Amino acid sequence: MKARRFVYRLLLLIGIAACVEWFVYANNEAAPTEAAVEAGHSHQQAPTLSVTHTLNQDDLELKIAVTNFSFSLENMGKENRQGEGHVHLYLDGKKVAKVFEPTYVMKDIPSGKHEVMVELANNNHESYGVSQRIPIEVKP
């Protein structure tokens, strides 16, 4: 009788251990490891950018809407973190500013036709490959 009870308890413990092992294994497969998240290999979506603008005489007001991205002045020049950084602003192909917030006013643009480019940049200033070009014309 004691041997039979021992076998039943042993089988019960083996079953519980198998269930726990399966549960732990299944959850580890679904979630990225901490090392993968730090290396930027998580299932995080790529950043997106949408810029609207208003031209008031020779001042250009930009409204920068982003998704999967956060502005970070404090980490500029430091190690990259996926979905973090700043914006590089170009006027006619020449970098004119680094932007760290969703609104920016570019003042005193010379009269004439210009192309403004807004580009998402990593903390180390490398491009995310996400940009928007805006043609403008400042009247004299």
LUMVEXDO-691971 format. One record per atom (N, C-alpha, C, CB): residue number from 0; atom name; x, y, z; residue in one letter. Coordinates in Angstrom, 3 decimals, padded with zeros to 6 digits. Glycine has a CB too. Example, Ala and Ser with C-alpha at 12.3 -4.5 7.8 and 13.67 -1.06 7.14 Angstrom:
# LUMVEXDO-691971
nr_atom_east_north_up_rest
0_N_013.190_-005.690_007.800_A
0_CA_012.300_-004.500_007.800_A
0_C_013.200_-003.300_007.800_A
0_CB_011.308_-004.473_009.046_A
1_N_012.850_-002.250_007.080_S
1_CA_013.670_-001.060_007.140_S
1_C_012.900_000.030_007.870_S
1_CB_014.084_-000.598_005.725_S
# end
This chain:
# LUMVEXDO-691971
nr_atom_east_north_up_rest
0_N_000.812_-001.188_000.000_M
0_CA_000.000_000.000_000.000_M
0_C_000.862_001.262_000.000_M
0_CB_-000.927_-000.007_001.194_M
1_N_001.926_001.252_000.837_K
1_CA_002.817_002.410_000.872_K
1_C_003.544_002.580_-000.447_K
1_CB_003.824_002.275_002.007_K
2_N_003.915_001.498_-001.089_A
2_CA_004.617_001.576_-002.376_A
2_C_003.710_002.176_-003.443_A
2_CB_005.104_000.180_-002.816_A
3_N_002.430_001.775_-003.455_R
3_CA_001.490_002.300_-004.436_R
3_C_001.285_003.802_-004.232_R
3_CB_000.145_001.556_-004.343_R
4_N_001.140_004.256_-002.982_R
4_CA_000.972_005.669_-002.670_R
4_C_002.225_006.461_-003.095_R
4_CB_000.694_005.858_-001.153_R
5_N_003.386_005.869_-002.879_F
5_CA_004.643_006.500_-003.276_F
5_C_004.687_006.701_-004.795_F
5_CB_005.845_005.646_-002.811_F
6_N_004.281_005.674_-005.553_V
6_CA_004.294_005.757_-007.014_V
6_C_003.322_006.834_-007.487_V
6_CB_003.934_004.391_-007.643_V
7_N_002.119_006.890_-006.903_Y
7_CA_001.147_007.923_-007.286_Y
7_C_001.683_009.329_-007.012_Y
7_CB_-000.173_007.713_-006.531_Y
8_N_002.293_009.501_-005.869_R
8_CA_002.857_010.824_-005.522_R
8_C_004.008_011.179_-006.465_R
8_CB_003.355_010.840_-004.046_R
9_N_004.810_010.196_-006.789_L
9_CA_005.930_010.426_-007.695_L
9_C_005.407_010.843_-009.079_L
9_CB_006.815_009.153_-007.803_L
10_N_004.389_010.120_-009.585_L
10_CA_003.797_010.465_-010.877_L
10_C_003.171_011.855_-010.847_L
10_CB_002.748_009.428_-011.274_L
11_N_002.523_012.223_-009.765_L
11_CA_001.932_013.543_-009.617_L
11_C_003.009_014.630_-009.650_L
11_CB_001.131_013.624_-008.312_L
12_N_004.101_014.429_-008.948_L
12_CA_005.206_015.400_-008.941_L
12_C_005.838_015.531_-010.320_L
12_CB_006.274_014.990_-007.920_L
13_N_005.998_014.410_-011.017_I
13_CA_006.571_014.457_-012.366_I
13_C_005.630_015.243_-013.303_I
13_CB_006.812_013.006_-012.914_I
14_N_004.331_015.024_-013.181_G
14_CA_003.357_015.748_-013.993_G
14_C_003.394_017.242_-013.728_G
14_CB_001.964_015.219_-013.734_G
15_N_003.462_017.615_-012.457_I
15_CA_003.529_019.043_-012.092_I
15_C_004.816_019.654_-012.631_I
15_CB_003.450_019.229_-010.545_I
16_N_005.930_018.968_-012.481_A
16_CA_007.208_019.480_-012.979_A
16_C_007.167_019.658_-014.497_A
16_CB_008.356_018.531_-012.587_A
17_N_006.547_018.707_-015.193_A
17_CA_006.438_018.822_-016.653_A
17_C_005.597_020.030_-017.049_A
17_CB_005.830_017.543_-017.248_A
18_N_004.499_020.248_-016.348_C
18_CA_003.646_021.414_-016.638_C
18_C_004.386_022.725_-016.387_C
18_CB_002.369_021.367_-015.784_C
19_N_005.108_022.816_-015.300_V
19_CA_005.877_024.020_-014.980_V
19_C_006.943_024.253_-016.045_V
19_CB_006.528_023.902_-013.577_V
20_N_007.648_023.208_-016.431_E
20_CA_008.687_023.328_-017.464_E
20_C_008.082_023.811_-018.785_E
20_CB_009.405_021.971_-017.671_E
21_N_006.941_023.252_-019.182_W
21_CA_006.286_023.662_-020.416_W
21_C_005.864_025.126_-020.343_W
21_CB_005.072_022.771_-020.699_W
22_N_005.316_025.552_-019.211_F
22_CA_004.866_026.930_-019.044_F
22_C_006.043_027.897_-019.144_F
22_CB_004.151_027.100_-017.696_F
23_N_007.134_027.609_-018.489_V
23_CA_008.318_028.469_-018.521_V
23_C_008.885_028.518_-019.937_V
23_CB_009.393_027.966_-017.524_V
24_N_008.992_027.388_-020.606_Y
24_CA_009.530_027.338_-021.961_Y
24_C_008.649_028.137_-022.920_Y
24_CB_009.653_025.880_-022.436_Y
25_N_007.346_027.960_-022.840_A
25_CA_006.422_028.655_-023.742_A
25_C_006.513_030.162_-023.555_A
25_CB_004.980_028.181_-023.507_A
26_N_006.620_030.646_-022.324_N
26_CA_006.702_032.089_-022.078_N
26_C_008.036_032.659_-022.507_N
26_CB_006.468_032.389_-020.613_N
27_N_009.112_031.922_-022.402_N
27_CA_010.415_032.419_-022.843_N
27_C_010.491_032.545_-024.349_N
27_CB_011.519_031.509_-022.352_N
28_N_009.806_031.690_-025.081_E
28_CA_009.801_031.774_-026.535_E
28_C_009.058_033.009_-027.009_E
28_CB_009.176_030.527_-027.137_E
29_N_008.007_033.422_-026.308_A
29_CA_007.168_034.538_-026.750_A
29_C_007.800_035.889_-026.450_A
29_CB_005.806_034.457_-026.091_A
30_N_008.549_035.999_-025.375_A
30_CA_009.095_037.293_-024.966_A
30_C_010.557_037.402_-025.355_A
30_CB_008.934_037.496_-023.455_A
31_N_010.994_038.578_-025.840_P
31_CA_012.402_038.742_-026.153_P
31_C_013.228_038.771_-024.878_P
31_CB_012.629_040.016_-026.965_P
32_N_014.458_038.337_-024.990_T
32_CA_015.341_038.353_-023.827_T
32_C_015.768_039.783_-023.543_T
32_CB_016.577_037.446_-024.053_T
33_N_016.239_040.015_-022.344_E
33_CA_016.707_041.355_-021.969_E
33_C_017.863_041.781_-022.863_E
33_CB_017.140_041.389_-020.486_E
34_N_018.753_040.845_-023.187_A
34_CA_019.890_041.166_-024.058_A
34_C_019.407_041.577_-025.448_A
34_CB_020.848_039.960_-024.164_A
35_N_018.374_040.918_-025.960_A
35_CA_017.840_041.264_-027.282_A
35_C_017.219_042.646_-027.272_A
35_CB_016.806_040.231_-027.734_A
36_N_016.519_042.986_-026.201_V
36_CA_015.903_044.314_-026.102_V
36_C_016.982_045.384_-026.048_V
36_CB_014.989_044.409_-024.857_V
37_N_018.033_045.161_-025.254_E
37_CA_019.117_046.144_-025.153_E
37_C_019.841_046.309_-026.479_E
37_CB_020.109_045.733_-024.068_E
38_N_019.952_045.225_-027.244_A
38_CA_020.638_045.289_-028.528_A
38_C_019.737_045.846_-029.625_A
38_CB_021.140_043.913_-028.920_A
39_N_018.477_046.135_-029.298_G
39_CA_017.572_046.695_-030.280_G
39_C_016.942_045.647_-031.180_G
39_CB_018.292_047.692_-031.109_G
40_N_016.945_044.380_-030.758_H
40_CA_016.392_043.308_-031.583_H
40_C_015.015_042.879_-031.124_H
40_CB_017.316_042.121_-031.578_H
41_N_014.323_043.716_-030.391_S
41_CA_012.976_043.362_-029.955_S
41_C_012.031_043.511_-031.137_S
41_CB_012.516_044.247_-028.756_S
42_N_010.791_043.200_-030.927_H
42_CA_009.801_043.289_-031.984_H
42_C_009.223_044.696_-032.081_H
42_CB_008.690_042.278_-031.750_H
43_N_009.984_045.680_-031.661_Q
43_CA_009.532_047.061_-031.690_Q
43_C_009.407_047.539_-033.137_Q
43_CB_010.501_047.967_-030.898_Q
44_N_008.363_048.293_-033.406_Q
44_CA_008.134_048.779_-034.756_Q
44_C_009.052_049.948_-035.074_Q
44_CB_006.678_049.188_-034.935_Q
45_N_009.303_050.142_-036.359_A
45_CA_010.171_051.228_-036.821_A
45_C_009.491_052.571_-036.583_A
45_CB_010.519_051.055_-038.323_A
46_N_010.286_053.607_-036.320_P
46_CA_009.716_054.942_-036.135_P
46_C_009.093_055.472_-037.427_P
46_CB_010.791_055.912_-035.639_P
47_N_008.088_056.323_-037.265_T
47_CA_007.490_057.014_-038.405_T
47_C_007.504_058.513_-038.136_T
47_CB_006.039_056.512_-038.669_T
48_N_007.369_059.277_-039.198_L
48_CA_007.482_060.729_-039.127_L
48_C_006.417_061.350_-040.022_L
48_CB_008.904_061.203_-039.543_L
49_N_005.758_062.378_-039.520_S
49_CA_004.808_063.156_-040.313_S
49_C_004.971_064.619_-039.908_S
49_CB_003.321_062.658_-040.099_S
50_N_005.302_065.460_-040.885_V
50_CA_005.580_066.868_-040.596_V
50_C_004.545_067.746_-041.294_V
50_CB_007.020_067.255_-041.046_V
51_N_003.978_068.674_-040.531_T
51_CA_003.135_069.713_-041.119_T
51_C_003.857_071.043_-040.908_T
51_CB_001.681_069.727_-040.476_T
52_N_003.563_072.000_-041.764_H
52_CA_004.278_073.266_-041.669_H
52_C_003.369_074.442_-042.004_H
52_CB_005.488_073.259_-042.595_H
53_N_003.781_075.601_-041.504_T
53_CA_003.127_076.869_-041.798_T
53_C_004.231_077.875_-042.084_T
53_CB_002.198_077.343_-040.612_T
54_N_004.107_078.577_-043.193_L
54_CA_005.089_079.590_-043.557_L
54_C_004.487_080.959_-043.279_L
54_CB_005.518_079.457_-045.053_L
55_N_005.078_081.699_-042.349_N
55_CA_004.645_083.054_-042.000_N
55_C_005.746_084.016_-042.417_N
55_CB_004.327_083.185_-040.464_N
56_N_005.578_084.621_-043.589_Q
56_CA_006.581_085.489_-044.204_Q
56_C_007.876_084.695_-044.379_Q
56_CB_006.823_086.773_-043.340_Q
57_N_008.927_084.980_-043.583_D
57_CA_010.176_084.233_-043.750_D
57_C_010.470_083.293_-042.571_D
57_CB_011.331_085.204_-043.926_D
58_N_009.437_082.970_-041.795_D
58_CA_009.570_082.028_-040.675_D
58_C_008.768_080.763_-040.982_D
58_CB_009.085_082.676_-039.335_D
59_N_009.387_079.619_-040.807_L
59_CA_008.738_078.337_-041.073_L
59_C_008.496_077.612_-039.755_L
59_CB_009.597_077.464_-042.031_L
60_N_007.210_077.397_-039.449_E
60_CA_006.857_076.668_-038.236_E
60_C_006.606_075.210_-038.605_E
60_CB_005.604_077.296_-037.542_E
61_N_007.332_074.307_-037.938_L
61_CA_007.206_072.879_-038.189_L
61_C_006.538_072.195_-037.005_L
61_CB_008.580_072.254_-038.465_L
62_N_005.618_071.288_-037.307_K
62_CA_005.018_070.423_-036.287_K
62_C_005.401_069.000_-036.664_K
62_CB_003.435_070.605_-036.195_K
63_N_006.153_068.356_-035.777_I
63_CA_006.759_067.064_-036.058_I
63_C_006.040_065.988_-035.248_I
63_CB_008.278_067.080_-035.734_I
64_N_005.295_065.148_-035.947_A
64_CA_004.590_064.050_-035.278_A
64_C_005.367_062.761_-035.541_A
64_CB_003.100_063.928_-035.784_A
65_N_005.637_062.018_-034.472_V
65_CA_006.382_060.763_-034.590_V
65_C_005.622_059.642_-033.890_V
65_CB_007.805_060.907_-033.992_V
66_N_005.863_058.420_-034.330_T
66_CA_005.384_057.245_-033.612_T
66_C_006.585_056.329_-033.409_T
66_CB_004.217_056.512_-034.393_T
67_N_006.546_055.539_-032.348_N
67_CA_007.633_054.611_-032.008_N
67_C_008.973_055.337_-031.896_N
67_CB_007.732_053.496_-033.060_N
68_N_008.925_056.584_-031.408_F
68_CA_010.131_057.420_-031.314_F
68_C_009.949_058.419_-030.196_F
68_CB_010.425_058.151_-032.656_F
69_N_011.014_058.657_-029.433_S
69_CA_010.978_059.702_-028.408_S
69_C_012.207_060.588_-028.544_S
69_CB_010.905_059.084_-026.984_S
70_N_011.986_061.888_-028.377_F
70_CA_013.069_062.864_-028.435_F
70_C_013.918_062.755_-027.177_F
70_CB_012.514_064.300_-028.598_F
71_N_015.247_062.838_-027.329_S
71_CA_016.129_062.688_-026.179_S
71_C_017.354_063.581_-026.302_S
71_CB_016.556_061.235_-026.024_S
72_N_017.276_064.751_-025.710_L
72_CA_018.433_065.647_-025.660_L
72_C_019.517_065.073_-024.747_L
72_CB_018.010_067.049_-025.172_L
73_N_019.090_064.498_-023.608_E
73_CA_020.055_064.027_-022.614_E
73_C_020.917_062.865_-023.100_E
73_CB_019.329_063.615_-021.371_E
74_N_020.455_062.103_-024.098_N
74_CA_021.241_060.969_-024.592_N
74_C_021.914_061.236_-025.934_N
74_CB_020.361_059.760_-024.713_N
75_N_021.838_062.477_-026.440_M
75_CA_022.501_062.796_-027.701_M
75_C_024.001_062.550_-027.570_M
75_CB_022.223_064.262_-028.115_M
76_N_024.552_061.866_-028.549_G
76_CA_025.976_061.561_-028.546_G
76_C_026.329_060.329_-027.738_G
76_CB_026.735_062.725_-028.022_G
77_N_025.350_059.740_-027.084_K
77_CA_025.590_058.530_-026.292_K
77_C_025.180_057.304_-027.093_K
77_CB_024.818_058.582_-024.949_K
78_N_025.148_056.154_-026.412_E
78_CA_024.804_054.891_-027.053_E
78_C_023.392_054.937_-027.628_E
78_CB_024.933_053.736_-026.058_E
79_N_023.227_054.337_-028.804_N
79_CA_021.911_054.303_-029.440_N
79_C_020.947_053.451_-028.643_N
79_CB_022.017_053.775_-030.866_N
80_N_019.705_053.882_-028.631_R
80_CA_018.589_053.116_-028.083_R
80_C_017.504_053.138_-029.140_R
80_CB_018.077_053.702_-026.701_R
81_N_016.982_051.975_-029.483_Q
81_CA_015.960_051.882_-030.523_Q
81_C_014.778_052.791_-030.178_Q
81_CB_015.486_050.415_-030.695_Q
82_N_014.355_053.593_-031.163_G
82_CA_013.199_054.460_-030.985_G
82_C_013.489_055.734_-030.220_G
82_CB_012.133_053.718_-030.291_G
83_N_014.752_056.099_-030.103_E
83_CA_015.127_057.299_-029.352_E
83_C_016.113_058.109_-030.183_E
83_CB_015.744_056.929_-027.963_E
84_N_016.083_059.433_-030.017_G
84_CA_017.037_060.281_-030.718_G
84_C_016.549_061.705_-030.848_G
84_CB_017.326_059.720_-032.078_G
85_N_016.806_062.281_-032.020_H
85_CA_016.446_063.668_-032.282_H
85_C_016.212_063.834_-033.776_H
85_CB_017.549_064.644_-031.778_H
86_N_015.945_065.054_-034.196_V
86_CA_015.681_065.344_-035.599_V
86_C_016.807_066.211_-036.140_V
86_CB_014.305_066.044_-035.780_V
87_N_017.261_065.885_-037.344_H
87_CA_018.171_066.767_-038.081_H
87_C_017.328_067.547_-039.077_H
87_CB_019.320_065.957_-038.807_H
88_N_017.561_068.827_-039.128_L
88_CA_016.808_069.714_-040.008_L
88_C_017.765_070.301_-041.046_L
88_CB_016.099_070.845_-039.194_L
89_N_017.391_070.160_-042.325_Y
89_CA_018.229_070.631_-043.427_Y
89_C_017.472_071.676_-044.237_Y
89_CB_018.666_069.453_-044.333_Y
90_N_018.198_072.672_-044.724_L
90_CA_017.664_073.653_-045.654_L
90_C_018.543_073.602_-046.896_L
90_CB_017.621_075.100_-045.024_L
91_N_017.953_073.210_-048.005_D
91_CA_018.678_073.082_-049.274_D
91_C_019.917_072.188_-049.138_D
91_CB_019.091_074.466_-049.783_D
92_N_019.765_071.080_-048.410_G
92_CA_020.838_070.094_-048.274_G
92_C_021.871_070.396_-047.208_G
92_CB_021.525_069.955_-049.556_G
93_N_021.745_071.525_-046.528_K
93_CA_022.715_071.921_-045.498_K
93_C_022.058_071.795_-044.128_K
93_CB_023.230_073.383_-045.734_K
94_N_022.722_071.055_-043.217_K
94_CA_022.157_070.886_-041.877_K
94_C_022.165_072.225_-041.154_K
94_CB_022.949_069.821_-041.066_K
95_N_020.972_072.607_-040.645_V
95_CA_020.850_073.904_-039.985_V
95_C_020.470_073.792_-038.515_V
95_CB_019.834_074.744_-040.699_V
96_N_019.966_072.616_-038.080_A
96_CA_019.553_072.506_-036.674_A
96_C_019.396_071.048_-036.266_A
96_CB_018.236_073.263_-036.436_A
97_N_019.496_070.842_-034.948_K
97_CA_019.100_069.592_-034.303_K
97_C_017.874_069.946_-033.462_K
97_CB_020.284_068.958_-033.416_K
98_N_016.829_069.132_-033.573_V
98_CA_015.564_069.429_-032.917_V
98_C_015.252_068.335_-031.908_V
98_CB_014.423_069.563_-033.951_V
99_N_014.790_068.744_-030.719_F
99_CA_014.537_067.812_-029.623_F
99_C_013.109_067.886_-029.089_F
99_CB_015.502_068.075_-028.503_F
100_N_012.215_068.473_-029.866_E
100_CA_010.816_068.587_-029.444_E
100_C_009.926_068.610_-030.682_E
100_CB_010.590_069.867_-028.576_E
101_N_008.634_068.410_-030.502_P
101_CA_007.746_068.271_-031.666_P
101_C_007.387_069.560_-032.409_P
101_CB_006.501_067.638_-031.229_P
102_N_007.831_070.706_-031.935_T
102_CA_007.616_071.938_-032.704_T
102_C_008.944_072.670_-032.842_T
102_CB_006.547_072.854_-032.020_T
103_N_009.091_073.353_-033.961_Y
103_CA_010.325_074.112_-034.196_Y
103_C_010.016_075.224_-035.188_Y
103_CB_011.479_073.186_-034.730_Y
104_N_010.616_076.402_-034.974_V
104_CA_010.459_077.524_-035.895_V
104_C_011.820_077.871_-036.477_V
104_CB_009.828_078.757_-035.182_V
105_N_011.909_077.777_-037.794_M
105_CA_013.117_078.181_-038.512_M
105_C_012.891_079.619_-038.955_M
105_CB_013.427_077.227_-039.745_M
106_N_013.700_080.530_-038.448_K
106_CA_013.482_081.964_-038.680_K
106_C_014.390_082.508_-039.788_K
106_CB_013.720_082.748_-037.385_K
107_N_013.920_083.596_-040.391_D
107_CA_014.694_084.390_-041.350_D
107_C_015.226_083.578_-042.534_D
107_CB_015.848_085.043_-040.642_D
108_N_014.353_082.819_-043.155_I
108_CA_014.737_082.051_-044.335_I
108_C_014.848_083.029_-045.508_I
108_CB_013.698_080.900_-044.640_I
109_N_015.926_082.973_-046.281_P
109_CA_016.077_083.886_-047.420_P
109_C_014.944_083.702_-048.438_P
109_CB_017.438_083.663_-048.104_P
110_N_014.612_084.761_-049.155_S
110_CA_013.547_084.655_-050.151_S
110_C_013.981_083.708_-051.269_S
110_CB_013.188_086.053_-050.727_S
111_N_012.974_083.079_-051.880_G
111_CA_013.235_082.144_-052.971_G
111_C_012.656_080.770_-052.666_G
111_CB_014.735_082.034_-053.232_G
112_N_012.893_079.841_-053.600_K
112_CA_012.419_078.470_-053.447_K
112_C_013.466_077.663_-052.687_K
112_CB_012.119_077.825_-054.829_K
113_N_012.971_076.832_-051.764_H
113_CA_013.870_076.031_-050.931_H
113_C_013.285_074.640_-050.721_H
113_CB_014.120_076.723_-049.570_H
114_N_014.153_073.737_-050.292_E
114_CA_013.706_072.426_-049.867_E
114_C_014.157_072.217_-048.425_E
114_CB_014.257_071.308_-050.803_E
115_N_013.195_071.906_-047.569_V
115_CA_013.466_071.613_-046.165_V
115_C_013.369_070.098_-046.015_V
115_CB_012.459_072.368_-045.192_V
116_N_014.328_069.500_-045.314_M
116_CA_014.254_068.068_-045.031_M
116_C_014.315_067.864_-043.525_M
116_CB_015.403_067.291_-045.743_M
117_N_013.380_067.075_-043.022_V
117_CA_013.311_066.714_-041.610_V
117_C_013.647_065.227_-041.545_V
117_CB_011.881_067.034_-040.974_V
118_N_014.643_064.864_-040.725_E
118_CA_015.134_063.484_-040.687_E
118_C_015.283_062.999_-039.251_E
118_CB_016.477_063.370_-041.423_E
119_N_014.778_061.792_-038.958_L
119_CA_014.970_061.202_-037.635_L
119_C_016.392_060.674_-037.527_L
119_CB_013.940_060.069_-037.371_L
120_N_017.031_060.977_-036.383_A
120_CA_018.419_060.563_-036.167_A
120_C_018.551_059.819_-034.840_A
120_CB_019.362_061.787_-036.192_A
121_N_019.449_058.836_-034.827_N
121_CA_019.789_058.115_-033.595_N
121_C_020.549_059.030_-032.646_N
121_CB_020.627_056.853_-033.909_N
122_N_020.785_058.556_-031.437_N
122_CA_021.554_059.328_-030.461_N
122_C_022.940_059.689_-030.989_N
122_CB_021.685_058.545_-029.159_N
123_N_023.549_058.793_-031.802_N
123_CA_024.890_059.070_-032.326_N
123_C_024.846_059.827_-033.657_N
123_CB_025.658_057.764_-032.503_N
124_N_023.703_060.361_-034.026_H
124_CA_023.471_061.207_-035.203_H
124_C_023.304_060.425_-036.509_H
124_CB_024.609_062.171_-035.354_H
125_N_023.407_059.098_-036.486_E
125_CA_023.153_058.324_-037.701_E
125_C_021.658_058.362_-038.012_E
125_CB_023.650_056.851_-037.544_E
126_N_021.341_058.370_-039.294_S
126_CA_019.943_058.455_-039.725_S
126_C_019.203_057.151_-039.468_S
126_CB_019.864_058.813_-041.207_S
127_N_017.933_057.268_-039.106_Y
127_CA_017.039_056.113_-039.040_Y
127_C_016.581_055.723_-040.444_Y
127_CB_015.819_056.417_-038.140_Y
128_N_016.849_056.583_-041.431_G
128_CA_016.350_056.345_-042.780_G
128_C_014.907_056.785_-042.938_G
128_CB_016.479_054.883_-043.132_G
129_N_014.455_057.631_-042.022_V
129_CA_013.085_058.139_-042.038_V
129_C_013.166_059.654_-042.169_V
129_CB_012.288_057.714_-040.743_V
130_N_012.641_060.182_-043.276_S
130_CA_012.720_061.626_-043.486_S
130_C_011.522_062.096_-044.297_S
130_CB_014.038_062.008_-044.198_S
131_N_011.357_063.402_-044.304_Q
131_CA_010.306_064.022_-045.110_Q
131_C_010.864_065.301_-045.706_Q
131_CB_009.022_064.310_-044.261_Q
132_N_010.615_065.494_-046.995_R
132_CA_011.061_066.700_-047.700_R
132_C_009.863_067.627_-047.917_R
132_CB_011.734_066.336_-049.065_R
133_N_010.111_068.926_-047.723_I
133_CA_009.042_069.916_-047.838_I
133_C_009.529_071.046_-048.742_I
133_CB_008.618_070.464_-046.430_I
134_N_008.906_071.214_-049.901_P
134_CA_009.266_072.370_-050.735_P
134_C_008.555_073.623_-050.227_P
134_CB_008.903_072.110_-052.225_P
135_N_009.279_074.724_-050.149_I
135_CA_008.668_076.000_-049.709_I
135_C_009.146_077.111_-050.640_I
135_CB_009.040_076.334_-048.204_I
136_N_008.401_078.199_-050.623_E
136_CA_008.826_079.391_-051.350_E
136_C_008.574_080.610_-050.473_E
136_CB_008.079_079.519_-052.714_E
137_N_009.655_081.308_-050.169_V
137_CA_009.567_082.521_-049.346_V
137_C_009.510_083.701_-050.317_V
137_CB_010.800_082.649_-048.333_V
138_N_008.431_084.465_-050.216_K
138_CA_008.243_085.630_-051.103_K
138_C_009.059_086.797_-050.571_K
138_CB_006.730_086.024_-051.214_K
139_N_009.623_087.602_-051.507_P
139_CA_010.402_088.781_-051.080_P
139_C_009.528_089.849_-050.445_P
139_CB_011.146_089.378_-052.267_P
# end
